[in-house]
Amino acid sequence: MGQLRVQEVRHRNGRRSYTAFDSADGVHQGADRYLSRYAGKGSDRTYAYLLVDHLRWLEYEGLTPEVVGFRDLQRYMGAVGAKIAMPFGSPWRVGKRPYQADALKGAASCLKGFYLQQAEWGINTSLTEALNLRRLPTQRDRDRALLGHLIRSVDANPLAPNGVRRRHKKMLPDGAREVLLETVHSARDRLIVEWLSDGGFRIGEMCGLHLCDLHLREDAACGECRGPHVHVCHRDGLVNDARAKTKWPWEFSDGVIRGGLIKRVSPAMIHA
């Protein structure tokens, strides 16, 4: 076996996807089949790195996707940071920080999807019963679903860590914006506070903006929004390694950006 790594694949239509590549055997077929369903979506790159880390751990432990058991998957989750009631074996990711709560949920979702798809191909079907569980819905599940009052059960992931869900976890507490504006000392920092607060940008979206993405006047040349707005465009290879998670199609023609994810801009953002 060679060294497993994530490889970016560029298609003729300009779309990019990610797969697991082994320097000795070429493309990892099982991982490639699974990651292909996420090609062009915001989670493709994240899932590729999470899955490759798991496949490296399997090789380190002398296991393969064909023979790994449910307790082995629990041990892996413990090795990357989850709290489990069992020894998880030799240290893994030495010198790196363990996964935080969101990364652990992502890894659990990635592993469940990968092994359920493996079972569809007749590989390690014994994992299906352990992974494909359901639970009673909570009020939060009903509130988030269309016709939630009719839901009788929802999917459950036995690999996902238990944790307290906070409502609106990405929103700043009341008064935080005013405190931040009093604390920062440069126009750039004040601009960042205003834009993140009013625009609702992700960090990657904010740091990946180009000047041509900013249409800060009425009736811009793109013709896609009357009021001032911004085009959030997914780009690879930026100097600061920033990238927007959303991958809406966009184009740059005649000196004007069109497409992408369009977000309205407030007067305070324009002033900043």
C-alpha positions in Angstrom: 0.0 0.0 0.0 1.1 3.5 -0.8 0.2 6.7 1.0 -3.4 7.7 0.8 -4.1 11.4 0.1 -6.8 13.6 -1.2 -6.6 14.5 -4.9 -8.4 17.2 -6.7 -10.0 16.2 -10.0 -10.7 18.9 -12.7 -13.4 18.1 -15.2 -13.8 19.4 -18.7 -16.7 21.6 -17.8 -14.6 23.4 -15.2 -16.1 21.6 -12.2 -13.8 20.3 -9.5 -14.3 17.2 -7.3 -12.2 15.3 -4.8 -11.3 11.7 -4.4 -9.0 9.4 -2.4 -5.8 8.5 -4.2 -3.2 5.9 -3.3 0.3 6.3 -4.7 0.6 2.6 -5.2 -2.9 1.5 -6.3 -4.3 4.6 -7.9 -7.8 5.9 -7.1 -9.5 4.2 -4.0 -12.6 2.8 -5.7 -14.8 2.7 -2.6 -14.0 6.2 -1.6 -14.3 7.5 -5.1 -17.8 6.0 -5.5 -18.9 7.7 -2.2 -17.3 11.1 -2.8 -18.7 11.3 -6.3 -22.2 11.9 -4.9 -20.9 15.1 -3.2 -19.1 16.4 -6.2 -19.7 20.1 -6.7 -21.3 20.5 -3.2 -20.0 22.5 -0.3 -19.1 19.4 1.8 -17.1 17.5 -0.9 -13.6 18.7 0.2 -14.3 18.3 3.9 -15.7 14.8 3.4 -12.7 13.8 1.3 -10.2 14.8 4.1 -12.3 13.1 6.8 -12.7 9.9 4.8 -9.0 9.7 3.9 -8.0 10.2 7.6 -10.3 7.2 8.4 -8.8 5.1 5.6 -5.3 5.9 6.9 -6.4 4.8 10.4 -7.7 1.5 9.0 -4.4 0.8 7.3 -2.6 1.7 10.6 -4.7 -0.7 12.5 -4.4 -3.5 9.9 -8.0 -3.3 9.0 -9.9 -2.8 5.7 -13.4 -1.5 4.9 -14.4 -5.1 4.2 -13.8 -6.4 7.7 -14.0 -3.4 10.0 -16.6 -3.7 12.7 -18.9 -1.3 14.6 -16.7 -1.3 17.7 -13.7 -0.4 15.4 -15.6 2.6 14.2 -16.3 3.6 17.7 -12.6 3.3 18.5 -11.8 5.5 15.6 -14.2 8.2 16.8 -12.5 8.0 20.2 -9.1 8.3 18.6 -10.0 11.6 16.8 -11.6 13.2 19.9 -15.0 11.7 20.8 -15.7 10.5 24.3 -16.2 6.7 24.3 -16.5 4.2 27.1 -13.7 2.0 25.9 -10.0 2.1 25.1 -9.4 3.4 21.6 -5.9 1.8 21.1 -2.8 3.5 19.9 -2.7 7.3 19.7 -3.8 8.8 16.4 -3.2 12.3 14.9 -0.2 12.7 17.2 0.7 16.4 17.4 -2.7 17.6 16.1 -5.7 18.8 18.0 -8.6 16.4 18.4 -11.7 17.1 16.4 -14.2 19.6 17.9 -17.9 18.9 18.1 -18.8 20.0 14.6 -16.0 18.1 13.0 -16.9 15.0 15.0 -20.5 15.2 13.7 -19.1 15.6 10.2 -16.9 12.6 10.6 -19.8 10.5 12.0 -22.0 11.5 9.1 -19.2 10.7 6.6 -18.5 7.3 8.0 -22.2 6.3 8.2 -22.8 7.3 4.6 -19.6 5.6 3.4 -20.4 2.2 5.0 -24.0 2.2 4.2 -23.1 2.7 0.5 -20.5 -0.1 0.9 -23.3 -2.3 2.1 -25.4 -1.4 -1.0 -22.5 -2.9 -3.1 -22.5 -6.0 -1.0 -19.5 -5.1 1.1 -19.5 -5.5 4.9 -23.3 -5.7 5.1 -23.2 -6.6 8.8 -22.6 -2.9 9.6 -26.0 -1.9 8.2 -28.0 -3.0 11.2 -25.7 -1.1 13.6 -25.6 2.1 11.6 -29.0 2.5 10.1 -30.9 3.4 13.3 -33.9 5.7 13.9 -35.1 7.6 16.9 -38.1 9.5 18.1 -38.3 13.1 16.9 -37.8 16.0 19.2 -39.8 19.2 19.1 -36.8 20.8 17.3 -36.9 18.1 14.6 -40.6 18.8 14.1 -40.1 22.5 13.9 -37.5 22.2 11.2 -39.4 19.8 8.9 -42.2 20.4 6.5 -45.4 18.7 8.0 -43.3 18.0 11.1 -46.4 17.1 13.1 -46.7 13.9 11.0 -43.1 12.7 11.6 -42.9 9.5 13.6 -39.2 8.9 13.5 -35.9 10.4 12.2 -32.5 9.1 11.3 -30.0 8.6 14.1 -26.3 8.2 13.9 -24.8 6.0 16.7 -21.3 7.3 15.9 -22.2 11.0 16.5 -21.3 12.5 19.9 -24.0 13.5 22.3 -24.0 17.2 23.0 -26.3 20.1 24.0 -27.6 21.8 20.9 -27.6 25.6 21.2 -30.1 27.6 19.3 -28.7 30.2 16.9 -25.1 29.2 17.8 -23.6 31.4 15.1 -25.4 34.6 16.2 -23.6 37.1 18.4 -25.1 37.9 21.8 -27.0 41.2 22.2 -24.7 44.2 22.3 -21.7 42.4 21.0 -21.5 44.4 17.8 -21.4 47.7 19.6 -18.7 46.4 22.0 -16.6 45.1 19.1 -16.8 48.4 17.2 -15.6 50.3 20.3 -12.7 47.8 20.6 -11.3 47.7 17.1 -8.9 50.5 16.0 -8.7 50.3 12.2 -11.1 51.0 9.3 -10.5 47.5 8.0 -11.5 45.9 11.3 -14.6 48.1 11.6 -15.6 47.0 8.0 -15.2 43.3 8.9 -17.4 43.7 12.0 -20.1 45.6 10.0 -20.1 43.1 7.1 -20.1 40.0 9.2 -22.9 41.4 11.3 -25.2 42.8 8.7 -24.4 40.6 5.7 -24.4 37.2 7.5 -21.2 36.1 5.7 -19.3 33.0 6.5 -15.6 33.7 7.2 -14.6 32.0 3.9 -17.1 34.0 2.0 -15.9 37.3 3.5 -12.2 36.6 3.0 -12.7 35.3 -0.6 -14.4 38.5 -1.9 -12.9 40.3 -4.9 -13.6 44.0 -5.7 -15.4 42.9 -8.8 -17.9 41.0 -6.6 -19.1 44.2 -5.0 -22.0 45.9 -6.7 -22.6 48.7 -4.2 -25.0 50.9 -6.1 -28.5 50.8 -7.5 -29.2 49.0 -10.8 -25.7 47.4 -11.2 -24.6 46.3 -14.6 -25.2 42.6 -13.8 -29.0 43.2 -13.8 -29.6 40.5 -11.2 -30.6 42.7 -8.2 -31.9 46.3 -8.1 -30.4 47.3 -4.8 -26.7 47.2 -3.7 -25.5 43.6 -3.4 -22.5 41.2 -3.4 -21.9 38.1 -5.5 -20.4 35.3 -3.4 -18.3 33.2 -5.8 -16.6 29.9 -5.0 -12.9 30.2 -6.1 -10.0 27.9 -5.7 -6.4 28.7 -5.3 -6.7 32.1 -3.6 -3.5 33.4 -1.9 -5.1 33.4 1.5 -6.6 29.9 1.0 -10.1 31.3 1.6 -13.0 29.8 -0.3 -16.8 30.1 -0.2 -18.6 26.9 0.8 -21.5 27.5 -1.6 -20.8 26.6 -5.2 -23.4 28.6 -7.2 -22.4 28.9 -10.9 -21.0 32.3 -11.8 -19.2 33.9 -14.7 -17.0 37.0 -15.4 -17.9 38.5 -18.8 -17.5 42.1 -20.1 -15.9 43.1 -16.9 -19.0 42.2 -14.8 -19.6 39.3 -12.4 -22.9 37.5 -12.8 -24.3 34.6 -10.8 -22.9 33.2 -7.6 -24.8 33.6 -4.3 -26.3 37.1 -4.2 -26.5 38.9 -0.8 -28.0 42.3 -0.2 -25.8 45.0 1.3 -27.0 47.4 4.0 -26.2 51.2 4.0 -23.9 50.6 7.0 -21.9 48.1 5.1 -21.5 50.5 2.2 -20.5 53.3 4.5 -17.9 51.0 6.2 
